[in-house]
């Protein structure tokens, strides 16, 4: 049997390579769209539910706020080195 660790296993910090600047730039350009789209989806859902239930602007504000917090959470999750170990490589 081979003594090499599988590729999916975490490597030591010495073996990790820094991400190229282009990958970090791509992540930085993607993050504003994540936040805006989360707020837009929550706000639109709230707007249409408000029209349906005649509760203007209650659900728009609530779901827009939830979309904002979901967008911020997703941004923190996607940031490299956020500490939770779920950063995409």
DAKA-V785486 format. One line per field, one symbol per residue. psi: psi as a letter, one per 30 degrees, with the letter a starting at -180 (. if undefined). burial: + if it has 16 or more other ideal C-beta (glycine too) atoms within 10 Angstrom, else -. A space follows every 50 residues. Layout:
psi->???
burial->???
This chain:
psi->kkgkllffkkllfefkkkkleeeeeeeefeeeeeeeeeeeeeeeeeeeee eefhhkgefeeeeeeeeeeeeeeeeeefkkgfffggkk.
burial->--------------------------+------++--++-+++-+++--+ --------++--++-+++-++---+--------------
